[in-house]
Amino acid sequence: MSPAFGHALHFAQNGEKHDAAKPLKGFGGAGVLEVVENDEGGTYRAVYTVRYEEVVFVLHCFRKKSKSGIATPKEDSAVIETVKPTKAEVGALTLDVA
């Protein structure tokens, strides 16, 4: 995992938004964010949600394989959609932690 991803997640845990974090298009506004990191091995993305005050969920981390320009591949979008937690799931998790 890239240090940039960890730094952005640290900001999110403290209720802040890192400069590199941008809303992921197609996921309903600024509640689902992505951080993109480029290096010689490729482009990597971390996607997380800040919709819940109590917890930050990392929904998916992946290496972007250029199939359709900068768009998120359908397979990765499907993974993100599948793992998004419901309010009930978040409530159950925060009760367990308390």
LUMPA-326079 format. One record per atom (N, C-alpha, C, O): residue number from 1; residue in three letters; atom name; x, y, z. Coordinates in Angstrom, 2 decimals, m for minus. Example, Ala and Ser with C-alpha at 12.3 -4.5 7.8 and 13.67 -1.06 7.14 Angstrom:
- i, aa, at, east, north, up
- 1, Ala, N, 13.19, m5.69, 7.80
- 1, Ala, CA, 12.30, m4.50, 7.80
- 1, Ala, C, 13.20, m3.30, 7.80
- 1, Ala, O, 14.24, m3.32, 8.46
- 2, Ser, N, 12.85, m2.25, 7.08
- 2, Ser, CA, 13.67, m1.06, 7.14
- 2, Ser, C, 12.90, 0.03, 7.87
- 2, Ser, O, 13.41, 1.14, 8.04
//
This chain:
- i, aa, at, east, north, up
- 1, Met, N, 0.84, m1.18, 0.00
- 1, Met, CA, 0.00, 0.00, 0.00
- 1, Met, C, 0.89, 1.24, 0.00
- 1, Met, O, 1.90, 1.29, 0.70
- 2, Ser, N, 0.52, 2.21, m0.76
- 2, Ser, CA, 1.28, 3.44, m0.90
- 2, Ser, C, 1.21, 4.28, 0.37
- 2, Ser, O, 0.17, 4.30, 1.03
- 3, Pro, N, 2.29, 4.97, 0.73
- 3, Pro, CA, 2.24, 5.89, 1.87
- 3, Pro, C, 1.17, 6.97, 1.69
- 3, Pro, O, 0.58, 7.44, 2.66
- 4, Ala, N, 0.92, 7.37, 0.43
- 4, Ala, CA, m0.11, 8.38, 0.18
- 4, Ala, C, m1.48, 7.87, 0.62
- 4, Ala, O, m2.30, 8.64, 1.12
- 5, Phe, N, m1.74, 6.58, 0.42
- 5, Phe, CA, m3.02, 6.01, 0.83
- 5, Phe, C, m3.15, 6.07, 2.35
- 5, Phe, O, m4.19, 6.48, 2.88
- 6, Gly, N, m2.12, 5.66, 3.03
- 6, Gly, CA, m2.15, 5.69, 4.50
- 6, Gly, C, m2.33, 7.09, 5.04
- 6, Gly, O, m3.06, 7.30, 6.01
- 7, His, N, m1.67, 8.04, 4.42
- 7, His, CA, m1.78, 9.43, 4.86
- 7, His, C, m3.21, 9.94, 4.65
- 7, His, O, m3.77, 10.59, 5.54
- 8, Ala, N, m3.79, 9.66, 3.50
- 8, Ala, CA, m5.17, 10.09, 3.21
- 8, Ala, C, m6.15, 9.45, 4.18
- 8, Ala, O, m7.09, 10.10, 4.63
- 9, Leu, N, m5.95, 8.16, 4.50
- 9, Leu, CA, m6.83, 7.48, 5.44
- 9, Leu, C, m6.68, 8.05, 6.84
- 9, Leu, O, m7.66, 8.15, 7.58
- 10, His, N, m5.48, 8.43, 7.21
- 10, His, CA, m5.26, 9.06, 8.52
- 10, His, C, m6.05, 10.37, 8.60
- 10, His, O, m6.68, 10.65, 9.62
- 11, Phe, N, m6.02, 11.17, 7.54
- 11, Phe, CA, m6.81, 12.39, 7.50
- 11, Phe, C, m8.29, 12.05, 7.70
- 11, Phe, O, m8.98, 12.69, 8.50
- 12, Ala, N, m8.78, 11.05, 6.97
- 12, Ala, CA, m10.20, 10.68, 7.06
- 12, Ala, C, m10.57, 10.25, 8.47
- 12, Ala, O, m11.65, 10.60, 8.95
- 13, Gln, N, m9.70, 9.50, 9.13
- 13, Gln, CA, m9.98, 9.05, 10.50
- 13, Gln, C, m10.10, 10.23, 11.46
- 13, Gln, O, m10.77, 10.14, 12.49
- 14, Asn, N, m9.45, 11.33, 11.12
- 14, Asn, CA, m9.51, 12.53, 11.96
- 14, Asn, C, m10.54, 13.53, 11.48
- 14, Asn, O, m10.55, 14.68, 11.92
- 15, Gly, N, m11.42, 13.10, 10.57
- 15, Gly, CA, m12.50, 13.95, 10.09
- 15, Gly, C, m12.08, 14.99, 9.08
- 15, Gly, O, m12.79, 15.97, 8.86
- 16, Glu, N, m10.92, 14.79, 8.46
- 16, Glu, CA, m10.41, 15.74, 7.48
- 16, Glu, C, m10.33, 15.09, 6.11
- 16, Glu, O, m10.44, 13.87, 5.98
- 17, Lys, N, m10.13, 15.91, 5.09
- 17, Lys, CA, m10.00, 15.40, 3.73
- 17, Lys, C, m8.62, 15.76, 3.19
- 17, Lys, O, m8.25, 16.93, 3.16
- 18, His, N, m7.88, 14.76, 2.78
- 18, His, CA, m6.55, 14.95, 2.20
- 18, His, C, m6.69, 15.59, 0.83
- 18, His, O, m7.68, 15.34, 0.13
- 19, Asp, N, m5.73, 16.40, 0.44
- 19, Asp, CA, m5.77, 17.08, m0.87
- 19, Asp, C, m5.85, 16.10, m2.04
- 19, Asp, O, m6.42, 16.42, m3.07
- 20, Ala, N, m5.27, 14.91, m1.87
- 20, Ala, CA, m5.27, 13.92, m2.95
- 20, Ala, C, m6.58, 13.14, m3.05
- 20, Ala, O, m6.79, 12.43, m4.03
- 21, Ala, N, m7.45, 13.26, m2.07
- 21, Ala, CA, m8.72, 12.52, m2.06
- 21, Ala, C, m9.76, 13.25, m2.90
- 21, Ala, O, m10.04, 14.43, m2.68
- 22, Lys, N, m10.33, 12.54, m3.86
- 22, Lys, CA, m11.34, 13.11, m4.76
- 22, Lys, C, m12.58, 12.21, m4.75
- 22, Lys, O, m12.46, 10.99, m4.61
- 23, Pro, N, m13.77, 12.81, m4.90
- 23, Pro, CA, m14.99, 11.98, m4.98
- 23, Pro, C, m14.90, 11.01, m6.16
- 23, Pro, O, m14.48, 11.39, m7.26
- 24, Leu, N, m15.31, 9.77, m5.93
- 24, Leu, CA, m15.34, 8.77, m6.99
- 24, Leu, C, m16.62, 8.95, m7.79
- 24, Leu, O, m17.72, 8.84, m7.24
- 25, Lys, N, m16.49, 9.22, m9.07
- 25, Lys, CA, m17.65, 9.46, m9.92
- 25, Lys, C, m18.53, 8.22, m9.99
- 25, Lys, O, m18.04, 7.09, m10.08
- 26, Gly, N, m19.84, 8.45, m9.95
- 26, Gly, CA, m20.80, 7.36, m10.07
- 26, Gly, C, m21.20, 6.74, m8.75
- 26, Gly, O, m21.93, 5.75, m8.73
- 27, Phe, N, m20.73, 7.31, m7.64
- 27, Phe, CA, m21.05, 6.73, m6.33
- 27, Phe, C, m21.72, 7.73, m5.40
- 27, Phe, O, m21.55, 7.65, m4.18
- 28, Gly, N, m22.47, 8.66, m5.95
- 28, Gly, CA, m23.34, 9.51, m5.16
- 28, Gly, C, m22.67, 10.61, m4.36
- 28, Gly, O, m22.96, 10.75, m3.17
- 29, Gly, N, m21.82, 11.38, m4.96
- 29, Gly, CA, m21.29, 12.55, m4.29
- 29, Gly, C, m19.97, 12.31, m3.59
- 29, Gly, O, m19.16, 11.48, m4.01
- 30, Ala, N, m19.77, 13.05, m2.50
- 30, Ala, CA, m18.48, 13.07, m1.83
- 30, Ala, C, m18.37, 12.04, m0.71
- 30, Ala, O, m17.41, 12.09, 0.07
- 31, Gly, N, m19.30, 11.11, m0.60
- 31, Gly, CA, m19.24, 10.10, 0.46
- 31, Gly, C, m18.29, 8.96, 0.16
- 31, Gly, O, m17.83, 8.27, 1.08
- 32, Val, N, m17.98, 8.75, m1.12
- 32, Val, CA, m17.02, 7.72, m1.53
- 32, Val, C, m15.87, 8.44, m2.23
- 32, Val, O, m16.05, 9.09, m3.26
- 33, Leu, N, m14.67, 8.30, m1.64
- 33, Leu, CA, m13.50, 9.02, m2.13
- 33, Leu, C, m12.46, 8.06, m2.67
- 33, Leu, O, m12.41, 6.90, m2.28
- 34, Glu, N, m11.62, 8.57, m3.57
- 34, Glu, CA, m10.51, 7.77, m4.07
- 34, Glu, C, m9.23, 8.58, m4.01
- 34, Glu, O, m9.23, 9.80, m4.15
- 35, Val, N, m8.15, 7.86, m3.81
- 35, Val, CA, m6.81, 8.43, m3.87
- 35, Val, C, m6.08, 7.66, m4.96
- 35, Val, O, m6.11, 6.43, m4.99
- 36, Val, N, m5.44, 8.39, m5.86
- 36, Val, CA, m4.72, 7.77, m6.98
- 36, Val, C, m3.23, 8.03, m6.78
- 36, Val, O, m2.82, 9.15, m6.49
- 37, Glu, N, m2.44, 6.98, m6.95
- 37, Glu, CA, m0.99, 7.07, m6.81
- 37, Glu, C, m0.35, 6.44, m8.04
- 37, Glu, O, m0.68, 5.32, m8.42
- 38, Asn, N, 0.57, 7.16, m8.66
- 38, Asn, CA, 1.29, 6.66, m9.83
- 38, Asn, C, 2.74, 6.37, m9.45
- 38, Asn, O, 3.36, 7.14, m8.71
- 39, Asp, N, 3.27, 5.27, m9.96
- 39, Asp, CA, 4.70, 5.01, m9.85
- 39, Asp, C, 5.13, 4.22, m11.08
- 39, Asp, O, 4.32, 3.98, m11.97
- 40, Glu, N, 6.38, 3.81, m11.13
- 40, Glu, CA, 6.88, 3.12, m12.32
- 40, Glu, C, 6.16, 1.79, m12.57
- 40, Glu, O, 6.18, 1.28, m13.69
- 41, Gly, N, 5.53, 1.23, m11.54
- 41, Gly, CA, 4.81, m0.04, m11.70
- 41, Gly, C, 3.39, 0.11, m12.19
- 41, Gly, O, 2.73, m0.88, m12.52
- 42, Gly, N, 2.90, 1.34, m12.24
- 42, Gly, CA, 1.53, 1.55, m12.70
- 42, Gly, C, 0.80, 2.58, m11.88
- 42, Gly, O, 1.40, 3.37, m11.14
- 43, Thr, N, m0.51, 2.57, m12.01
- 43, Thr, CA, m1.38, 3.48, m11.28
- 43, Thr, C, m2.19, 2.65, m10.29
- 43, Thr, O, m2.75, 1.61, m10.64
- 44, Tyr, N, m2.24, 3.12, m9.05
- 44, Tyr, CA, m2.94, 2.40, m7.98
- 44, Tyr, C, m4.01, 3.31, m7.41
- 44, Tyr, O, m3.85, 4.53, m7.34
- 45, Arg, N, m5.11, 2.70, m6.99
- 45, Arg, CA, m6.22, 3.46, m6.41
- 45, Arg, C, m6.66, 2.82, m5.10
- 45, Arg, O, m6.70, 1.60, m4.97
- 46, Ala, N, m6.98, 3.67, m4.16
- 46, Ala, CA, m7.61, 3.24, m2.91
- 46, Ala, C, m8.95, 3.96, m2.84
- 46, Ala, O, m9.01, 5.18, m3.04
- 47, Val, N, m10.01, 3.23, m2.57
- 47, Val, CA, m11.35, 3.80, m2.50
- 47, Val, C, m11.90, 3.54, m1.11
- 47, Val, O, m11.85, 2.42, m0.60
- 48, Tyr, N, m12.43, 4.60, m0.50
- 48, Tyr, CA, m12.95, 4.46, 0.85
- 48, Tyr, C, m14.18, 5.35, 1.03
- 48, Tyr, O, m14.42, 6.26, 0.24
- 49, Thr, N, m14.94, 5.07, 2.07
- 49, Thr, CA, m16.13, 5.87, 2.34
- 49, Thr, C, m15.98, 6.60, 3.66
- 49, Thr, O, m15.43, 6.07, 4.63
- 50, Val, N, m16.49, 7.82, 3.68
- 50, Val, CA, m16.51, 8.63, 4.90
- 50, Val, C, m17.95, 9.00, 5.25
- 50, Val, O, m18.20, 10.01, 5.91
- 51, Arg, N, m18.88, 8.20, 4.79
- 51, Arg, CA, m20.30, 8.49, 5.03
- 51, Arg, C, m20.70, 8.31, 6.48
- 51, Arg, O, m21.75, 8.80, 6.90
- 52, Tyr, N, m19.91, 7.63, 7.24
- 52, Tyr, CA, m20.25, 7.33, 8.62
- 52, Tyr, C, m19.24, 7.98, 9.54
- 52, Tyr, O, m18.03, 7.78, 9.38
- 53, Glu, N, m19.73, 8.75, 10.50
- 53, Glu, CA, m18.86, 9.49, 11.40
- 53, Glu, C, m17.96, 8.58, 12.22
- 53, Glu, O, m16.82, 8.92, 12.53
- 54, Glu, N, m18.49, 7.42, 12.58
- 54, Glu, CA, m17.80, 6.55, 13.53
- 54, Glu, C, m16.64, 5.76, 12.93
- 54, Glu, O, m15.76, 5.31, 13.66
- 55, Val, N, m16.65, 5.58, 11.61
- 55, Val, CA, m15.70, 4.64, 11.03
- 55, Val, C, m15.39, 4.99, 9.57
- 55, Val, O, m16.24, 5.55, 8.87
- 56, Val, N, m14.18, 4.66, 9.13
- 56, Val, CA, m13.79, 4.81, 7.72
- 56, Val, C, m13.68, 3.41, 7.15
- 56, Val, O, m12.94, 2.58, 7.69
- 57, Phe, N, m14.39, 3.13, 6.07
- 57, Phe, CA, m14.32, 1.83, 5.42
- 57, Phe, C, m13.48, 1.93, 4.15
- 57, Phe, O, m13.78, 2.73, 3.27
- 58, Val, N, m12.43, 1.11, 4.06
- 58, Val, CA, m11.70, 0.99, 2.81
- 58, Val, C, m12.48, m0.02, 1.98
- 58, Val, O, m12.63, m1.18, 2.37
- 59, Leu, N, m12.97, 0.42, 0.85
- 59, Leu, CA, m13.84, m0.41, 0.03
- 59, Leu, C, m13.06, m1.25, m0.98
- 59, Leu, O, m13.47, m2.37, m1.31
- 60, His, N, m11.92, m0.72, m1.46
- 60, His, CA, m11.18, m1.46, m2.48
- 60, His, C, m9.85, m0.76, m2.71
- 60, His, O, m9.78, 0.47, m2.72
- 61, Cys, N, m8.80, m1.52, m2.91
- 61, Cys, CA, m7.49, m1.03, m3.35
- 61, Cys, C, m7.10, m1.87, m4.55
- 61, Cys, O, m7.19, m3.10, m4.50
- 62, Phe, N, m6.65, m1.23, m5.61
- 62, Phe, CA, m6.34, m2.01, m6.81
- 62, Phe, C, m5.37, m1.27, m7.70
- 62, Phe, O, m5.19, m0.06, m7.61
- 63, Arg, N, m4.74, m2.05, m8.57
- 63, Arg, CA, m3.88, m1.50, m9.61
- 63, Arg, C, m4.74, m1.24, m10.83
- 63, Arg, O, m5.42, m2.15, m11.32
- 64, Lys, N, m4.71, m0.05, m11.32
- 64, Lys, CA, m5.50, 0.33, m12.48
- 64, Lys, C, m4.81, m0.20, m13.73
- 64, Lys, O, m3.65, 0.11, m14.00
- 65, Lys, N, m5.54, m1.00, m14.49
- 65, Lys, CA, m5.04, m1.50, m15.76
- 65, Lys, C, m5.78, m0.74, m16.85
- 65, Lys, O, m7.00, m0.79, m16.94
- 66, Ser, N, m5.04, m0.04, m17.67
- 66, Ser, CA, m5.63, 0.86, m18.66
- 66, Ser, C, m6.41, 0.09, m19.72
- 66, Ser, O, m5.85, m0.47, m20.66
- 67, Lys, N, m7.73, 0.08, m19.53
- 67, Lys, CA, m8.63, m0.51, m20.53
- 67, Lys, C, m9.52, 0.56, m21.12
- 67, Lys, O, m9.93, 0.48, m22.27
- 68, Ser, N, m9.80, 1.57, m20.31
- 68, Ser, CA, m10.75, 2.59, m20.75
- 68, Ser, C, m10.31, 3.98, m20.28
- 68, Ser, O, m11.11, 4.72, m19.70
- 69, Gly, N, m9.07, 4.32, m20.52
- 69, Gly, CA, m8.58, 5.63, m20.10
- 69, Gly, C, m8.51, 5.73, m18.59
- 69, Gly, O, m7.99, 4.83, m17.93
- 70, Ile, N, m9.04, 6.83, m18.04
- 70, Ile, CA, m8.96, 7.03, m16.60
- 70, Ile, C, m10.17, 6.49, m15.85
- 70, Ile, O, m10.20, 6.52, m14.62
- 71, Ala, N, m11.17, 6.00, m16.57
- 71, Ala, CA, m12.38, 5.50, m15.93
- 71, Ala, C, m12.07, 4.27, m15.07
- 71, Ala, O, m11.17, 3.49, m15.38
- 72, Thr, N, m12.83, 4.12, m13.99
- 72, Thr, CA, m12.69, 2.95, m13.14
- 72, Thr, C, m13.29, 1.75, m13.88
- 72, Thr, O, m14.44, 1.81, m14.32
- 73, Pro, N, m12.52, 0.66, m14.01
- 73, Pro, CA, m13.04, m0.52, m14.71
- 73, Pro, C, m14.33, m1.04, m14.05
- 73, Pro, O, m14.50, m0.95, m12.84
- 74, Lys, N, m15.23, m1.58, m14.88
- 74, Lys, CA, m16.52, m2.08, m14.38
- 74, Lys, C, m16.35, m3.12, m13.29
- 74, Lys, O, m17.11, m3.14, m12.33
- 75, Glu, N, m15.35, m3.99, m13.44
- 75, Glu, CA, m15.13, m5.04, m12.44
- 75, Glu, C, m14.81, m4.43, m11.08
- 75, Glu, O, m15.30, m4.90, m10.06
- 76, Asp, N, m13.98, m3.39, m11.07
- 76, Asp, CA, m13.62, m2.74, m9.81
- 76, Asp, C, m14.80, m1.95, m9.24
- 76, Asp, O, m14.99, m1.93, m8.03
- 77, Ser, N, m15.59, m1.31, m10.10
- 77, Ser, CA, m16.79, m0.61, m9.64
- 77, Ser, C, m17.76, m1.59, m8.99
- 77, Ser, O, m18.39, m1.26, m7.99
- 78, Ala, N, m17.87, m2.78, m9.56
- 78, Ala, CA, m18.77, m3.80, m9.00
- 78, Ala, C, m18.30, m4.23, m7.61
- 78, Ala, O, m19.12, m4.43, m6.71
- 79, Val, N, m16.98, m4.38, m7.43
- 79, Val, CA, m16.46, m4.74, m6.11
- 79, Val, C, m16.78, m3.65, m5.10
- 79, Val, O, m17.22, m3.94, m3.99
- 80, Ile, N, m16.57, m2.39, m5.49
- 80, Ile, CA, m16.84, m1.27, m4.59
- 80, Ile, C, m18.31, m1.25, m4.20
- 80, Ile, O, m18.64, m1.07, m3.03
- 81, Glu, N, m19.19, m1.42, m5.17
- 81, Glu, CA, m20.64, m1.42, m4.90
- 81, Glu, C, m21.03, m2.56, m3.97
- 81, Glu, O, m21.89, m2.39, m3.11
- 82, Thr, N, m20.41, m3.71, m4.15
- 82, Thr, CA, m20.75, m4.90, m3.36
- 82, Thr, C, m20.34, m4.76, m1.90
- 82, Thr, O, m21.05, m5.24, m1.02
- 83, Val, N, m19.22, m4.10, m1.62
- 83, Val, CA, m18.73, m4.06, m0.25
- 83, Val, C, m19.16, m2.82, 0.53
- 83, Val, O, m18.85, m2.71, 1.71
- 84, Lys, N, m19.88, m1.89, m0.11
- 84, Lys, CA, m20.35, m0.71, 0.62
- 84, Lys, C, m21.25, m1.16, 1.77
- 84, Lys, O, m22.22, m1.89, 1.55
- 85, Pro, N, m20.95, m0.73, 2.99
- 85, Pro, CA, m21.75, m1.15, 4.14
- 85, Pro, C, m23.08, m0.41, 4.22
- 85, Pro, O, m23.21, 0.70, 3.71
- 86, Thr, N, m24.06, m1.05, 4.85
- 86, Thr, CA, m25.34, m0.40, 5.11
- 86, Thr, C, m25.26, 0.29, 6.47
- 86, Thr, O, m24.35, 0.04, 7.25
- 87, Lys, N, m26.22, 1.17, 6.75
- 87, Lys, CA, m26.26, 1.84, 8.06
- 87, Lys, C, m26.39, 0.83, 9.19
- 87, Lys, O, m25.78, 1.00, 10.25
- 88, Ala, N, m27.16, m0.23, 8.97
- 88, Ala, CA, m27.32, m1.26, 10.01
- 88, Ala, C, m26.00, m1.95, 10.30
- 88, Ala, O, m25.67, m2.22, 11.45
- 89, Glu, N, m25.23, m2.24, 9.25
- 89, Glu, CA, m23.92, m2.88, 9.44
- 89, Glu, C, m22.97, m1.96, 10.20
- 89, Glu, O, m22.22, m2.41, 11.06
- 90, Val, N, m23.00, m0.68, 9.87
- 90, Val, CA, m22.14, 0.28, 10.56
- 90, Val, C, m22.55, 0.36, 12.03
- 90, Val, O, m21.70, 0.37, 12.92
- 91, Gly, N, m23.85, 0.41, 12.29
- 91, Gly, CA, m24.35, 0.47, 13.66
- 91, Gly, C, m23.91, m0.74, 14.46
- 91, Gly, O, m23.51, m0.60, 15.62
- 92, Ala, N, m23.97, m1.92, 13.87
- 92, Ala, CA, m23.56, m3.14, 14.56
- 92, Ala, C, m22.07, m3.11, 14.86
- 92, Ala, O, m21.64, m3.53, 15.93
- 93, Leu, N, m21.27, m2.61, 13.93
- 93, Leu, CA, m19.83, m2.54, 14.13
- 93, Leu, C, m19.47, m1.56, 15.24
- 93, Leu, O, m18.62, m1.84, 16.08
- 94, Thr, N, m20.12, m0.39, 15.24
- 94, Thr, CA, m19.77, 0.60, 16.24
- 94, Thr, C, m20.24, 0.19, 17.61
- 94, Thr, O, m19.64, 0.59, 18.61
- 95, Leu, N, m21.30, m0.59, 17.70
- 95, Leu, CA, m21.73, m1.10, 19.00
- 95, Leu, C, m20.74, m2.11, 19.54
- 95, Leu, O, m20.50, m2.17, 20.74
- 96, Asp, N, m20.14, m2.91, 18.64
- 96, Asp, CA, m19.15, m3.89, 19.06
- 96, Asp, C, m17.88, m3.23, 19.57
- 96, Asp, O, m17.22, m3.77, 20.46
- 97, Val, N, m17.54, m2.09, 19.02
- 97, Val, CA, m16.31, m1.41, 19.40
- 97, Val, C, m16.47, m0.65, 20.69
- 97, Val, O, m15.51, m0.51, 21.46
- 98, Ala, N, m17.66, m0.14, 20.94
- 98, Ala, CA, m17.89, 0.71, 22.11
- 98, Ala, C, m17.72, 0.03, 23.42
- 98, Ala, O, m17.89, 0.65, 24.47
//
